[in-house]
Amino acid sequence: MDLFFDSLLSFDLSVFEWIQGIQNGFLDAVMVGITTTGNAGAIFIVLGFVLLFTKKYRKAGLAILVALIVMLLCNDLFLKEFFARVRPFNLFESNPDKYAEWGTKYVFPELVYKPSGYSFPSGHTASAFAAATALLWHSRKWGVPTMIFATIMGFSRIYVQVHYCTDVIGGVISGVICGFIAVLIVKFLFPVVDKGIDKLFAKLRKSNK
């Protein structure tokens, strides 16, 4: 596994060097703001629940929430632990002799706090693409903008340099797969959930009379 990632490091370093060349105060603020909205998948969890309690987009909301659960299980609890890739800002310290070139060329920009845990695949990116894929399947109108936002989210993780570019690519693939899995699951779950929410609303309306 180390050999696989080592073969990608020169590419990842070249991407970071390009990022360092375009960094400025305005982009720093924008990218930090976008990447922060993805912490713990909060923005997508909220989106899922909001849509879940609407009749028109209920199925999409359920698909988003299921996609995030599938992503957590597959991406964060399995893939990250399996690949166990060290974050870019910890790579030199993990083996100074082996990664001497990395230590001389790479400097963490300190735009955000250093997250713990392994690096591959990117969890922020995976959750964004899982949610966007699930939403796109049910609504092109809202799915396309969400997919664009997910793409910017992935870029922001490279920009603030808490993930390698290849982590983000892995997150895109993982997220899309998790999104499709969620769509298949929801085909079976939705009738039960739909009836359950309708009954809940009916009870709430009666209690308010």
N, C-alpha and C positions, 0 to 999 in steps of 0.2 A: 504493500500500500504506500509506503514511504517513497518507493521508486516512482510510482505513478504520479504522486504529487510533486516530487522533485522535478520531474520532466515538465511540469507546468509552471514552475516558479519563475523562469525567465520571462514568460509571457505575463504573469501576474505583476512582476516588478515593473515591466515596461508600461503596463496600464497605470500603475501608481505614479510612475514618473510623469506620464502624460497628465494625470489628474493634478499633480502638484504644479504643473505649468499653467493650468486654467483656474486654479483656486483664487478667489477674491472675496472681499467682505460680503458682497451681495449674495453670491452663490453659497457661501458658508452658511448664511442665515437661512436661506431657502432650503438647502439640503438638510440642515440640522432639524428644521421645523418639520419637513416631510418624514424624515427617518424616525423622529420622535412619535409621530402619530401611529407608527406601526408597532410600538412597544407593546408586548404581550398580545398583539393582534387586536388591540382595543377598538380601533376605528371600524374594523370589519365585524367584530362581535356586536357592536352597537348597530351597525348597518343591518346585520342579520336579524336582530331582534325587532328593529323598527319595521322591516319588511314582513316579518313573521306575523305581526299584528295588523296587517292590512289584508283585505280579501284578495285584491288583484295580484299582489306580489308575494303572497304567503309562501307559495311553493319555492320561490327564489330565495326567500329569507331562510327557510328550513334548509335548503341546499347549501347556502353559505355557512350556516352553523355546523352542519354535518361535515362540510369540507374542512373547516377549521379543526374539528375533532380528529378527523382522519389524518390531517396534516400533523397535528401534535403527536399522534401515535407513531406514524410512519417516519416523519422527518426528524422531529426533535428527540423522541425517545428511542428510535432505532438507528436511523442513518447517521446521525451525529455521533452516537456512541460507537457505531461500527467503524466509521472512517477515522474518528478521533484526530481530526486535523487541528493543529495548533493555530491560534489566531495570528495574523500577520505581525502584530506588535509584540508577540511573545516568541516568534520563530527564532530570532538570533539567540535569545537567552536559552532556548531549549537545546541548542547545540552550536556554540560559538565557532568551533572549528569548521564544521560542515557548512554553516551559513554565513561565513565571513563576508562574502560579497553583499549579502542582504543587509548585514549590520552596518556596512559602510554607505549604502545607497538609500536605505529606507529609514524614514523618520515619521513616527506617528504624529498627525497634525493636532492632536488634543482638542478636537472639536466637540467630542462627546466623551462620556465616561467609557472606560474599557470594560466591555461586557465579559462575563465569565462564560465558561462552557466552550465546547468545540466549535469549529468554524464552518465545516462543510456538512450539508448544504446550508445556505442562508435561511434562517427561520423567518425573518421579516419578509424576504422575497417569496418564500414558499407560501406563507399565509396569504399574502397579497394576491398571488396568482391562483391559489386555490379558491379564494373568494370570488375573484374576477371571472374565473372559468365557470364556476357554478352559476354566477349571475348572468354571464353572457349566454349560457345555454338556454336560459328562460327569457331573457330580455336583451335584445341587441341594443336598444335605446340606452339602457343604463350599463350594460355590460361592456360596451366599447370604451366609454370614458373611464370605467373602473379598471379596465385592462391597461389603458394608458397610464393611469395613476400607479398601477402595480409596477409598470416598467420604470417609472420615475423613482418609485420606492426602491427597486433593485439597484438603480444607479446611485441612489443616495447612500446605500450601504458601502459601495465602493468609494464614493466621494469622501465619506467620513473615515474610511479605511479601517473599519472593523471587520470587513470581509474582503477576501480576494475576489477578483473578477470571476474566477472559476467557481467560487462558492455561490455566487449569484446565478450563474448559468445553471448550476446544479439545483438551486432553489426554484428556478423557473420550471425546470423539468419536473421536479418533485411536486410543485404546487399544481401544475396542470393535471398531472396524473391523479392527485388527490381530489381535485375538483371533479374530474370525470367519475371517479369512484363514488363520490358523494351524490352525483346526479343519478347514478344507478341505484344507490341505496334509497334515495328519496322517492323513487318511483314506487317502492313498496311501502314506505313509511307515511307518505303524504295523506292518504285517505283517512288514516287513524288520527293523525295530528290535526288535520283540517276539521274533522268532526269535534275533536276535543276542544279546540279553541272556540269554535262556534258555540258549543255548550257553555263554555266559561263566560263568553260575552253575554249569552242569554241570561245566565244566572246573575251577572252583574247588573244587567238592565232591570231585572225584576227586583233586585235588592234596593235599587235607587228610586223605585216608584213609591 
